[in-house]
Amino acid sequence: MSLPGEQAPPALDLTAVLGALPDPVLVADDRGQIRFTNAAAEQFFAAGASVLCRQGLHDLVPSDSPLAALVGQVRGERQTVSEYGVEIANPRIGAHTVNIQVSPLQEHAGWVVVHLEQRTIASKMYRQLTHRGAVRSITGIAAVLAHEVKNPLSGIRGAAQLLEQNASTADRELTRLIRDETDRICALVDRMEVFSDKRPMPKGPVNIHQVLEHVRKVAQTGFARGVRFIERYDPSLPPVLGSRDQLVQVFLNLVKNAAEAVPAGGGEIQISTAYRQGVRLAVRGRRERLHLPLEVCVQDNGPGVPEDLKPHMFDPFVTTKASGTGLGLALVAKIIGDHGGIVECDSQPRRTIFRMLLPLHEAALDQGLAPGAGIDQGLGIDQDPGADQGPGADQGPGARGQGA
């Protein structure tokens, strides 16, 4: 209500209000046909509004899903019903644990409003603190090993060389074995020493798409020669605040793991980038919270991570490889943590996703270079103006495939 002499405020656009919500919201009619979705629902179900509104709830979740039962209950009782810790799953989006609230739309009999509260942000924070705790523990181990193990190993190797000079042929095989094993242990300690490096990391604006393109080329000319790559890039992404060399190391590690996990025939690795709102972290030494809007995902169609390893996969020395050291993902967690970011993993058979949330370069904000401002990160990606550019479009912004 406006005071005398004041101009009446403009009418609220309720679609814009719902679009601003960070949680998915759907409206379904009495036949279960979807009539409205907000932007968060498009992201959650990996499909644009035009696609979702041609589908029913039964197309998004199976008929035995708890969501279907809740909708039926609301239609019968005509009152709001909530349920917590419900799994929503389909082949397109995988499995997600959410809180569901279903409310009747009083003006339309049988119509319902479905509100999904994603339980990912709190779990991301918890997992990130866990990963950083694991990195801190290995930092102490690395410092001890470098001093207490590496120095004595040099003496052992030197003694083996002296013994080898006067040893018989049979004994030389044993002295060579001693040298080989000491070299192997030294190499392991060298790999761990990176965890004890406490020097400040030089950071600057990094073109993340150039990093990912470099990693893809290295992979396809070497360890991932027979794997098909799919790239889904948002070409308007602003620069990342970080170290190019360390980010290359992170994504090389993740792509190598993915290449080793995919099947020998039909292996696929998908690399995607996107801009996500709503994730901020309190970082030691900074007054303001760190904004983490830049999302980079590495997805593969391998068998997935064993259930018993999922809670510990970023811990040091945890691996499923016969010859692995178990330091690769711990190093990924350290580097992403040094960038002030978050790394998480969502794994199930034929769909494992490593998701990184990273800060953008503050100068990009000062210059008004936000998503949609037309920043082209130099990959020559063309967009079809007539294509459905919703989050779930099969050929979304910058999508392209790289054959084996």
N, C-alpha and C positions, 0 to 999 in steps of 0.2 A: 504494500500500500504506500503511495507517494504522498508527501505533504503538499499543501497548496502552493502552487508556483513552481514545483519541481516537475521535471520531465519523468513520465512513467518509465520504469525500467523495461527493457525489451523482454518479450516472452521467452521463457526458457525452452531450449531445444532439448527435449527429454532424450532423444537419440544420442545427442552429444554428451549428455550427462552420463548415460549408461556406457557410452564408449570410453569415457574417462576412467571408469572403474578398472582396477587391476585384475579383478577376478572374472572368470567366464560367466556370462549370463545368457540363457536361452529362453525363448518363449515358444511353447508348443500348443497347437490347437487341440480340439477334442478328439481328433483322429491321430494325434501324435505327430502331425506334420509340423516342422519347424517354421515359425513365422518371423522370428527375429533373433539375431545374434549380435553381441558386441564384439569389439576388436579383440578382446582377451579370449573370447570363445573361438574366434578364427585361429588365433595362435595355438590354443590348446588342442583343437581338433585338426590342426594342420590343413585347413581348407578355407577358402574365401566365403564371404556371406552368400554370394550367388549360388555357390555349390551347396552349402549347408541348407539353404532355404528350399532346395529341391529334394531334400531328404527328410526322413522321419527319425524320431529318437531311436527306433529299432535298427536304423542303418548305422548309428553311431555306437550303440552298445548292444550286446546280445539280449535276447528276451528274458534270460534268467538273471540278468544283472540286477543288483539292489536298486539301481536308479529306476528301472522299469517298475519294480514293486512299490517304490515310494510314490511315483506318479499315480499309480492305481489307487494307493491309499489316500492321497490328497483329493483325487476326484471323488472318492466315495465319502470321505469325511468333511470335505470342503474346509480344511484348516491346514495351516502350515505344519510341515513335518521336517525334522532334521535328523541326519545320521552322520556319525563321525568315523573317520578311518575307512572309507569305502574305496575299493579298487575299481577304477574305470579303465577298461582295456579294450583295444581292438588292434588289428594288424598294422594299421597306419600310424597310430600314435604310441603303441606299446602300452605299458601298464603304469598308471599313476594313482597314488593314494590321495584322496581328497575328502573334504567335508562337504556334504550335500545339504542344501536347504531347498525344498520344493514348496511353493505357495500357490494357492488358487488365484486366478485372475477374476475378480468378482464380477466384472462387467461382461464377461464371456463365459458361459457355462462350459465346463470341461477343459478350459484353457489353463495352463500352468506356467509359472515362472520358475526356472531351474537355475539356482545359484551354486557354483562350484568354488570352494575355497581350496586353493592349492596349498599343500603342506610342504612346499619345497624350500621356502626362504629360511625358515627356522632350521630345517635339517641341513641346508647348505652351510649356515653359520656354524652349526655343531660339528659337521664333518670337516669344515675348514680349520676349526680350532684343533680338532683331532690330528689332522694332517700336519699342522704346524708343530704340535707337540711331538709327533714322530720325528720331524725334521730336527727339532732341537735335541732330541736324544741321540740321533746319529751324528750331530755336530760334535757332541762330547766324545762319542766313540772314535770319530775320525781323528780328533786331536790327540787322543791317547795312543791310537794305533800308529800315527805318524812318528811319535817319539819312542814308544816302548816296543814297537814291533819292527818298524822299518830299519832302524839302526842296527839291531842285532842280526837282521836278515842279511845285511851287507857283509857282516863278519862271517856268517855261515857260508855265504856264496864264495867269498874269498878263500876260506879254508877248503872248500870243495875243489876249487881250481888248483890249489897247491897239492892236494892229495892226488888229483888226476894226473899230475906230471909223472909220478912214480908208481901209479897203480897198474895192475894187470888189465888185460882187455875186459875181463868179466867185471872187475871192480870199477872200470871207467863208466860202464853203463849205470852203476849206482851213483857215481859222482855227478854224471850228467842229469840223472833223475833229481838229485838234490838241487842242482842249479836251476832246472826247469821249474821245480815247485817253488823255489824262493822267488824266481822271476814272476810266477803267476800270482803269488801272494803280494809282491810289491806292486804289481799292476792293479790289484784289487784295492790296496791302500791308496794308490794314486787316484783312483776313481773316487774314493771316499773323501780325499782331501778337499775336494770342491765344496763339501758341506761345511768345512771349518773356515772357509774364506769369508771373513766378516768385513771386507772392504766395501765401501758404498758402491753400489752399482750405477755406472753412468747411464742416465736415461735421457731420452729425447723423443721427438715425434717419429713414429715408425709406421710405414705403410704396411698394414697387416696383409693385404692382398699380394704384395710383392714377396713377402716372407712365405706365404702359403704356396705361391706359384713356384718359388725357388725349391721349396721342399718337395712339391709334386714332381718337378723335373728330376731332382736327384733320385727320388724314389723310383720313377719310371725307367730311369736308365740303369738301375741297379737292383735293389732287393725286391721291388714291386713291379718288375717288368711284365708279369702276366696278369696284373690286376687292373680292373676297369675303375677309373676315377670319375666321380661326379662332383662338380663344383656348383654350389648355390651361393653366390655372393651378392651382398648388398653393395652396389658400386658407390653409394653415397656415404659410406662409412667414413667418419673423420679419423685422423691418425691415432694410434695407440701410444700411450706414454710408457716407454720401456726401452729395453736393449734389443736391437735387432738380432745380434749373434745368439743371445740366450733364448730368444723366442724361436729362432731357427732350430736350436737344440731341442726345445720342448716339442715342437711339432714333428721334427724328424723322429724323435723317440716314439711319439704316439702313432705316427703313420707306419713306422717299422713294426711296432707291436700289432697294429691292425693288419698289415700285410702278412705277418706270420700266423694270424688267427683265421684269415678268410680261407674258404675251400680252394683247392687247386684249380678247379673248374668253376667259373661263374663268380669269382671273388670280386667284391665291390667295396670301395672306400669312398664315402661321401664327406666332403669338406664344405662347411657352410659358415656364413657370417651373417649377423643380424644386429640390430640396435634394440636393446631391451631397457625399458624404464623400470624404476622402482627398487633397485638394489643398491644400498649404501652401507658402507662399513666404517666403523670407528677405528682409526689407525693411530698407533702410538706416535707422538710427535706432531700430530696435526690437530688443529682445533676443529676444522670442519670435517664432516664425514666424507669418505671417499666414494665417489659415484662410479659404479661399475656397469656402464650401459653397453659395452661392446662384447658381444657373444661370439665365440668361435667354437664350432663343434667338429669333431672327427668321429665318424660313424662307420662301422663295418658290419658285414653280414656273416661273421664267424659264429662259433658255437656259444659264445658268451662266457662270462666269468663264473667259475664255480661258486655256489652259494656260500660255502664256508670261507672263501677268500674275500668276499665282497667287503666285510667290515675292516679288513686289514690290507687291502691292496696297495695303499700308499705308504705302508710301513716298510722300512728297509728289510732286505733279505727275504721278502715274500715273493715267490715266483712259482709258475707252473712249468717253466722250461728246465729241461734236464741240465743244460749248460749255462743257465742264467744266474746272474748275481743277485737279482732282486733289488737293484739300486735305481733302475730306470724311472719308475713311477715316483719313487721317493725324491729323485732329482727334479722331476716335473713339478711335484708339490712344492719343493723349495723355491724353484725359480718363479713359479706363478705367485707364491706367497711373497717373495721379494718384490714383485711388481705390485703388491697390494691387492691381488686378485683372488679369485676362487676357482678351484677345479673340482669337478664332481664326475661321477660315473653312474650311468643308468644302463644296466646290462640284463639282457635276456637272450635266449637262443635266436640267432640270426639278426640281432639288433643290439649292438653295444655302442653307446655314445659317451665320449669324453667331452664334457662341456666346460669351457673356460669363460669366465666373466672378467673383463679387464678394464682398467681406467682409460679414459681418453686423454689426449694431450690438452692441457688447460688452455693453451693458446688458441686451440680450435674453437673453444667456447667464446673466448674474448673476441675472435674474429667473426662470430656468428656462424661458424661452419658446423651446423647441426645436420642430422639426417634429412635428406630431401633437399639440401641446399645445392645439390648438383655436383658434389665433389666426385670426380672420376679418379679412382685410384690406379689408373694406368694399365688396365687389363684389356681395354678395347671391348668391353661387354656391351652388347646392344640389347635394348628392351623393345619388345613388340608393343606399340601403344594400344593395340586392340586386344592384347592378352589379358586374362584375368590375373591381376597382380596381387590377389589375396595371398595370405601366408601359406595357404595350402595348394596354390596352383602348381600343377605338375611341372610346369616350366616357369618357376618363379623368377624374381629378379636375378639376372646374372647366371641362371642355371645352364650348365653345359656338361657334356660327358667327354671323357678322355678314354678312348678304347685301349685295350691291352696292346 
